[in-house]
Amino acid sequence: MDLYNWISLRKDYIAVVGLGYVGLPLAVAFAEHAKVIGFDSNMEKIALYKKGIDPTEELGNEAVKKTSIEFTYDATRLKGASFIIVAVPTPINGDKTPNLEPVISACRIVGQQMSRGIIVCFESTVYPGVTEDVCVPILEKESGLKCGIDFKVAYSPERINPGDKIHRLANITKIVSGMDEETLNTVAQVYGMIITAGVHRASSIKVAEAAKLVENAQRDINIAFMNELAIVFNEMKINTAEVIEAMNTKWNALRFYPGLVGGHCIGVDPYYFIYKAELLGYHSQIISAGRKVNDGMPRYVVEAIIKEMILAGKRIKGSTVYLMGCTFKEDCQDVRNSKPLEVFDCLEDYKMDVKIVDYCADVSGLEKRYRDALVDIKDVKDADCVAFMVAHSKFKKLTPKKIFGFYKSDEDVNVLIDVKSIFAARTMQKAGFWYWSL
């Protein structure tokens, strides 16, 4: 009997290493069809899962309560798993180079526990070659086993979109790859248990690794293009949202929008490509340019806030500014690599009193200075400027009358900054706001 059948009959089990936004949904999905061990080195996170609490809010507490997953921070429980999925984060260092330490650490843990006949499948976003050139040697060293003889490796890039309630794990086509045809077939069968949209079999592990980088680099470049247009249109006194609305009437418009690009994927993954290209002696031009534009947007937004406040006759030092939203995207609690937090830092450099309003942010992921700045929306008052950073659905429901209540009652001019064009410019201007949007 082959490995897939042993798993489907619950005679062997799957282990998922790393239970964050990617690993948890994977583990829960597989647990409906197989025995699953969910491992994470974070003891506090495991304690929450055991209590039926989902700190990621991707699935909700009820799903975690009902799952049959064995949650553990004991690495020895990985011993005996026939299929291990590594789903740990891959951030960047301060100098924008890849930080592979989480993957390397996971490989050491897995290598020390794995046994013969196992398949280790990586989901973490990496540059082409990491699985075979970095991970395999560590697995071999720690286990004393030989890749291709005693164990096999595979790669299947994560495609989960945090906060997206429509495009979910099951209905997104899964890219799968393996070191040989036999491994590829098994990996395709295993993921086929949970992916209703089907799998795409990549011809090699490197192709699958590259595909993930291309997905996010492409989005990054397109958003950078829109950000550059927004900067120039601002100088032309043209409303960018209205330009996009007109452009999108054509069937093949790509429907990208300007904004702050952060998070753990789009704002990070292009640097993995840039790094690998540099190692090969090629200096990335287009992707590097896109990153430069998007990395510069927080500073541009800050300059816009300062400029609009000055034009509106507002003082800068000591003024009160509310940043509406601090997550990296709308309706998502993830604050990793959040660009609104960079705006916060820059505004504080101007000695402004900056406060944050966000109803869904993961407070535990925020540094103390940001937590101290958090206020409930019902406590927003006496503002000199209100700046909407993130297009949370609850923010979109705010009426002009409600927003007016955020400002000082004796002020004639109320500065409203709308980075994501949540509100129609003409509506807000007609309502009496000093309005600016990206």
C-alpha positions as CSV (number, residue, x, y, z in Angstrom):
1,M,0.0,0.0,0.0
2,D,1.4,3.4,-1.0
3,L,1.9,6.5,1.3
4,Y,-1.3,8.3,0.1
5,N,-3.5,5.3,0.9
6,W,-2.0,4.9,4.3
7,I,-2.7,8.5,5.0
8,S,-6.3,8.4,3.6
9,L,-7.0,5.3,5.8
10,R,-5.6,7.2,8.8
11,K,-3.0,4.6,9.4
12,D,-0.2,7.2,8.9
13,Y,-0.5,10.8,9.7
14,I,0.3,14.3,8.4
15,A,2.3,16.8,10.4
16,V,2.1,20.5,9.8
17,V,5.0,22.6,11.1
18,G,4.1,26.2,11.6
19,L,0.5,27.1,12.6
20,G,0.0,30.6,11.4
21,Y,-2.2,32.1,8.7
22,V,-1.0,29.3,6.3
23,G,-0.4,26.3,8.5
24,L,-3.6,26.4,10.6
25,P,-6.1,26.3,7.6
26,L,-4.0,23.6,6.1
27,A,-4.0,21.5,9.2
28,V,-7.7,21.9,9.8
29,A,-8.5,21.0,6.2
30,F,-6.4,17.9,6.3
31,A,-7.8,16.9,9.7
32,E,-11.2,16.3,8.0
33,H,-9.6,13.5,5.9
34,A,-6.6,12.3,7.9
35,K,-4.8,12.1,11.2
36,V,-3.0,15.4,11.7
37,I,-0.3,16.7,14.1
38,G,-0.1,20.5,14.3
39,F,3.3,21.6,15.6
40,D,4.4,25.1,16.5
41,S,7.3,26.1,18.7
42,N,5.2,29.0,20.2
43,M,3.8,27.5,23.4
44,E,1.3,30.4,23.9
45,K,-0.2,29.8,20.4
46,I,-0.5,26.1,21.0
47,A,-2.3,26.8,24.4
48,L,-4.8,29.0,22.6
49,Y,-5.5,26.4,19.9
50,K,-6.0,23.7,22.6
51,K,-8.6,26.0,24.1
52,G,-10.4,26.4,20.8
53,I,-9.2,29.9,20.2
54,D,-8.1,31.0,16.7
55,P,-5.7,34.0,17.1
56,T,-5.4,34.3,13.3
57,E,-9.2,34.7,12.9
58,E,-8.8,33.0,9.6
59,L,-11.1,30.1,10.5
60,G,-12.8,31.2,13.7
61,N,-12.9,29.6,17.1
62,E,-15.6,27.1,16.3
63,A,-13.5,25.5,13.6
64,V,-10.6,25.2,15.9
65,K,-12.8,23.7,18.7
66,K,-14.2,21.1,16.3
67,T,-11.0,20.0,14.7
68,S,-9.4,16.6,15.5
69,I,-5.8,18.0,15.2
70,E,-3.4,17.1,17.9
71,F,-1.8,20.5,18.7
72,T,1.7,20.3,20.2
73,Y,4.9,22.2,20.8
74,D,6.7,18.9,21.4
75,A,8.9,18.2,18.4
76,T,9.1,14.5,19.2
77,R,5.5,14.1,18.1
78,L,6.7,14.7,14.6
79,K,8.4,11.3,14.7
80,G,6.4,8.8,12.8
81,A,4.7,11.3,10.5
82,S,4.8,10.1,6.9
83,F,4.1,13.5,5.3
84,I,5.4,16.7,6.9
85,I,4.4,20.1,5.6
86,V,6.6,23.1,6.5
87,A,4.6,26.3,6.6
88,V,6.8,28.8,8.5
89,P,7.2,32.5,7.5
90,T,10.0,33.8,5.3
91,P,10.6,37.4,6.2
92,I,13.4,39.8,5.1
93,N,16.3,41.3,7.1
94,G,16.8,45.0,7.7
95,D,18.9,45.2,4.5
96,K,16.1,43.6,2.4
97,T,17.9,40.3,2.0
98,P,16.0,37.0,2.6
99,N,15.8,35.8,6.2
100,L,15.7,32.0,5.9
101,E,16.3,31.4,9.6
102,P,12.7,30.2,10.2
103,V,12.9,27.7,7.4
104,I,16.4,26.6,8.5
105,S,15.2,26.2,12.1
106,A,12.2,24.2,10.9
107,C,14.5,21.9,8.8
108,R,16.6,21.2,11.9
109,I,13.6,20.3,13.9
110,V,12.1,18.1,11.2
111,G,15.4,16.5,10.4
112,Q,16.0,15.4,14.0
113,Q,12.6,13.6,14.1
114,M,12.0,12.3,10.6
115,S,12.2,8.6,9.6
116,R,12.7,6.7,6.4
117,G,10.1,6.8,3.7
118,I,8.8,10.3,4.6
119,I,8.0,13.2,2.2
120,V,8.8,16.7,3.4
121,C,6.9,19.3,1.6
122,F,7.7,23.0,1.9
123,E,5.1,25.8,1.5
124,S,7.2,28.7,2.7
125,T,7.9,31.3,0.0
126,V,11.5,31.1,-1.1
127,Y,13.7,31.9,-4.1
128,P,14.3,29.0,-6.6
129,G,16.8,26.5,-5.3
130,V,16.2,26.9,-1.5
131,T,14.3,23.6,-1.1
132,E,17.0,21.5,-2.8
133,D,20.1,23.5,-2.1
134,V,19.5,24.8,1.5
135,C,16.8,22.6,3.0
136,V,17.9,19.2,1.8
137,P,21.4,19.3,3.2
138,I,20.1,20.3,6.6
139,L,17.5,17.5,6.6
140,E,20.3,15.1,5.7
141,K,22.7,16.3,8.3
142,E,20.2,16.3,11.1
143,S,18.6,12.9,10.2
144,G,21.6,11.0,8.9
145,L,19.3,10.0,6.0
146,K,19.9,10.4,2.3
147,C,17.5,12.4,0.2
148,G,16.2,10.4,-2.8
149,I,16.9,7.2,-1.1
150,D,15.6,7.4,2.5
151,F,13.3,10.4,2.1
152,K,11.8,12.7,-0.6
153,V,11.1,16.4,-0.8
154,A,8.5,18.5,-2.5
155,Y,7.3,22.1,-2.8
156,S,3.8,23.5,-2.9
157,P,3.6,27.3,-2.5
158,E,1.0,28.7,-0.2
159,R,-1.6,30.8,-1.9
160,I,-3.8,31.8,1.1
161,N,-5.0,35.4,1.0
162,P,-5.5,36.5,4.7
163,G,-8.8,38.1,5.4
164,D,-10.3,36.9,2.1
165,K,-13.6,35.1,2.7
166,I,-14.2,34.3,-0.9
167,H,-10.9,32.9,-2.2
168,R,-10.1,30.2,0.4
169,L,-7.7,27.3,0.6
170,A,-10.0,24.8,-1.0
171,N,-11.1,26.8,-4.0
172,I,-7.6,28.1,-5.1
173,T,-5.8,25.9,-7.5
174,K,-2.8,24.3,-5.7
175,I,0.6,24.3,-7.4
176,V,2.4,21.0,-6.5
177,S,5.9,19.7,-7.3
178,G,8.2,16.9,-6.3
179,M,11.8,15.8,-6.7
180,D,10.7,12.9,-8.9
181,E,7.6,11.6,-10.6
182,E,6.6,9.3,-7.8
183,T,6.8,12.1,-5.2
184,L,4.9,14.5,-7.5
185,N,2.1,11.9,-7.9
186,T,1.8,11.4,-4.1
187,V,1.9,15.1,-3.3
188,A,-0.8,15.7,-5.9
189,Q,-3.0,13.0,-4.4
190,V,-2.5,14.2,-0.8
191,Y,-3.3,17.8,-1.6
192,G,-6.2,16.6,-3.8
193,M,-7.9,15.5,-0.6
194,I,-8.6,19.1,0.4
195,I,-8.3,21.2,-2.8
196,T,-11.6,21.2,-4.7
197,A,-10.2,23.6,-7.3
198,G,-7.7,20.9,-8.3
199,V,-3.9,20.9,-8.5
200,H,-1.4,22.1,-11.1
201,R,1.6,19.8,-11.4
202,A,4.8,21.9,-11.9
203,S,7.6,20.3,-13.9
204,S,10.1,20.8,-11.1
205,I,10.5,22.2,-7.6
206,K,12.3,25.2,-8.9
207,V,9.5,26.1,-11.2
208,A,7.0,25.9,-8.3
209,E,9.3,28.1,-6.2
210,A,9.6,30.6,-9.0
211,A,5.8,30.7,-9.7
212,K,5.1,31.9,-6.2
213,L,7.6,34.8,-6.4
214,V,6.2,35.8,-9.8
215,E,2.6,35.9,-8.5
216,N,3.5,38.5,-5.9
217,A,6.1,40.4,-7.8
218,Q,3.6,40.9,-10.6
219,R,1.0,42.4,-8.2
220,D,3.7,44.5,-6.6
221,I,4.7,46.0,-10.0
222,N,1.2,46.7,-11.0
223,I,0.4,48.5,-7.7
224,A,3.7,50.5,-8.0
225,F,2.5,51.5,-11.5
226,M,-0.8,52.8,-10.0
227,N,1.1,54.5,-7.2
228,E,3.3,56.3,-9.7
229,L,0.2,57.4,-11.6
230,A,-1.4,58.6,-8.4
231,I,1.6,60.7,-7.5
232,V,1.6,62.5,-10.9
233,F,-2.2,62.8,-11.1
234,N,-2.0,64.5,-7.7
235,E,0.3,67.1,-9.2
236,M,-2.2,67.5,-12.1
237,K,-5.1,67.9,-9.7
238,I,-6.8,64.9,-11.2
239,N,-8.6,62.4,-9.0
240,T,-7.0,59.0,-9.4
241,A,-10.1,57.0,-8.3
242,E,-12.1,58.7,-11.0
243,V,-9.5,57.9,-13.6
244,I,-9.5,54.2,-12.5
245,E,-13.3,54.2,-12.6
246,A,-13.3,55.4,-16.2
247,M,-10.5,53.0,-17.2
248,N,-12.2,50.0,-15.7
249,T,-15.1,50.3,-18.1
250,K,-12.9,48.5,-20.6
251,W,-13.1,44.7,-20.4
252,N,-9.3,44.1,-20.2
253,A,-8.5,46.7,-17.5
254,L,-6.5,45.0,-14.7
255,R,-8.3,46.8,-11.8
256,F,-5.3,47.5,-9.7
257,Y,-5.4,50.4,-7.2
258,P,-2.8,52.6,-5.5
259,G,-2.1,52.2,-1.9
260,L,0.4,51.2,0.8
261,V,1.9,47.8,0.0
262,G,2.9,45.8,3.1
263,G,2.3,42.4,4.6
264,H,4.2,39.2,4.5
265,C,4.0,38.5,0.8
266,I,3.7,41.3,-1.8
267,G,6.0,43.6,0.2
268,V,8.5,40.9,0.9
269,D,8.6,38.2,-1.8
270,P,10.0,40.5,-4.6
271,Y,13.2,40.9,-2.6
272,Y,13.7,37.1,-2.7
273,F,13.8,37.4,-6.5
274,I,16.0,40.5,-6.5
275,Y,18.4,38.7,-4.1
276,K,18.7,35.6,-6.2
277,A,19.1,37.6,-9.4
278,E,22.0,39.5,-7.8
279,L,23.7,36.3,-6.8
280,L,23.6,35.4,-10.5
281,G,25.1,38.7,-11.5
282,Y,21.9,40.3,-12.8
283,H,20.6,43.6,-11.3
284,S,16.8,43.5,-11.3
285,Q,15.5,46.7,-13.0
286,I,11.7,46.5,-13.2
287,I,11.0,44.6,-10.0
288,S,13.6,46.7,-8.0
289,A,12.0,49.9,-9.4
290,G,8.5,48.7,-8.3
291,R,9.8,48.0,-4.8
292,K,11.4,51.5,-4.7
293,V,8.1,53.2,-5.5
294,N,6.1,51.1,-3.1
295,D,8.6,51.4,-0.3
296,G,8.5,55.2,-0.7
297,M,4.7,55.5,-0.4
298,P,4.5,55.8,3.4
299,R,6.8,58.8,3.2
300,Y,4.7,60.2,0.4
301,V,1.5,59.9,2.3
302,V,3.1,61.6,5.3
303,E,4.2,64.5,3.2
304,A,0.7,64.7,1.8
305,I,-0.8,64.8,5.3
306,I,1.6,67.6,6.4
307,K,1.1,69.6,3.2
308,E,-2.7,69.4,3.3
309,M,-2.7,70.4,7.0
310,I,-0.5,73.4,6.3
311,L,-2.7,74.5,3.4
312,A,-5.7,74.1,5.6
313,G,-4.1,76.5,8.1
314,K,-3.5,73.7,10.7
315,R,-0.5,73.7,13.0
316,I,1.7,70.6,12.8
317,K,3.5,70.3,16.2
318,G,1.2,69.1,18.8
319,S,-1.7,68.5,16.5
320,T,-3.9,65.4,16.9
321,V,-4.0,62.9,14.1
322,Y,-6.0,59.7,14.0
323,L,-4.8,56.9,11.7
324,M,-7.8,54.8,10.7
325,G,-6.4,51.3,10.3
326,C,-3.0,49.8,11.0
327,T,-3.2,46.3,9.5
328,F,-1.4,45.7,6.2
329,K,-4.7,45.2,4.3
330,E,-8.5,45.6,4.8
331,D,-10.5,43.3,7.1
332,C,-7.4,41.4,8.1
333,Q,-5.9,41.4,11.6
334,D,-2.3,40.9,10.3
335,V,0.0,43.8,11.2
336,R,3.3,42.3,9.9
337,N,5.2,44.7,7.7
338,S,2.4,47.2,8.1
339,K,3.0,50.4,6.2
340,P,0.4,52.5,8.2
341,L,2.7,51.9,11.1
342,E,5.6,53.5,9.2
343,V,3.3,56.5,8.6
344,F,2.7,56.6,12.4
345,D,6.5,56.7,13.0
346,C,7.0,59.5,10.5
347,L,4.2,61.7,11.9
348,E,5.5,61.3,15.4
349,D,8.9,62.6,14.1
350,Y,6.9,65.9,13.5
351,K,5.9,65.9,17.2
352,M,2.3,65.2,16.4
353,D,0.0,63.4,18.8
354,V,-0.8,60.3,16.7
355,K,-3.5,57.8,17.6
356,I,-4.6,54.6,15.9
357,V,-8.1,53.2,15.4
358,D,-8.4,49.6,14.2
359,Y,-11.2,47.2,15.2
360,C,-9.6,44.0,13.9
361,A,-5.8,44.4,14.3
362,D,-3.9,41.6,16.2
363,V,-2.9,43.7,19.2
364,S,-0.5,41.0,20.3
365,G,1.5,41.6,17.1
366,L,1.9,45.3,17.8
367,E,4.8,46.9,19.7
368,K,3.9,48.6,22.9
369,R,4.1,52.1,21.5
370,Y,1.5,51.2,18.9
371,R,-0.7,49.4,21.5
372,D,-0.5,52.5,23.7
373,A,-1.7,54.6,20.8
374,L,-4.8,52.5,20.1
375,V,-8.2,54.0,20.8
376,D,-11.7,52.8,20.2
377,I,-13.6,54.5,17.4
378,K,-16.2,55.8,19.9
379,D,-13.4,57.7,21.7
380,V,-12.2,59.6,18.6
381,K,-12.6,63.3,19.3
382,D,-10.9,66.7,18.9
383,A,-9.0,65.6,15.8
384,D,-7.0,68.1,13.6
385,C,-6.8,65.4,10.9
386,V,-8.4,62.0,10.3
387,A,-6.4,59.8,7.9
388,F,-8.0,56.6,6.6
389,M,-5.1,54.2,5.9
390,V,-6.9,50.9,5.4
391,A,-10.3,50.2,3.7
392,H,-11.9,48.2,6.4
393,S,-15.5,47.4,5.7
394,K,-16.7,49.1,8.9
395,F,-14.9,52.3,7.9
396,K,-16.7,52.3,4.6
397,K,-20.0,52.5,6.4
398,L,-19.1,55.7,8.2
399,T,-21.3,58.7,7.2
400,P,-20.0,62.2,6.7
401,K,-22.0,63.2,9.8
402,K,-20.3,60.6,11.9
403,I,-16.9,61.5,10.6
404,F,-17.5,65.2,11.4
405,G,-18.0,64.2,15.0
406,F,-14.3,63.1,15.1
407,Y,-13.0,66.7,14.8
408,K,-12.8,69.7,17.1
409,S,-16.3,71.4,17.2
410,D,-15.0,74.9,16.9
411,E,-12.9,74.3,13.7
412,D,-14.0,75.6,10.3
413,V,-11.7,73.2,8.4
414,N,-11.6,69.5,8.8
415,V,-8.8,67.7,7.1
416,L,-9.7,64.2,5.8
417,I,-7.0,62.0,4.2
418,D,-8.4,59.0,2.3
419,V,-5.4,56.9,1.1
420,K,-7.6,54.1,-0.4
421,S,-10.4,56.4,-1.8
422,I,-13.0,54.8,0.5
423,F,-15.2,57.8,0.0
424,A,-16.2,59.6,-3.1
425,A,-14.1,62.8,-3.4
426,R,-17.0,65.0,-4.6
427,T,-19.3,63.7,-1.8
428,M,-16.8,64.5,0.9
429,Q,-15.9,67.9,-0.5
430,K,-19.5,68.8,-0.9
431,A,-20.0,67.8,2.8
432,G,-17.4,70.3,3.7
433,F,-14.3,68.3,4.3
434,W,-10.8,69.4,3.3
435,Y,-10.4,66.2,1.3
436,W,-7.3,64.4,-0.2
437,S,-7.0,61.0,-1.6
438,L,-4.1,59.0,-3.2
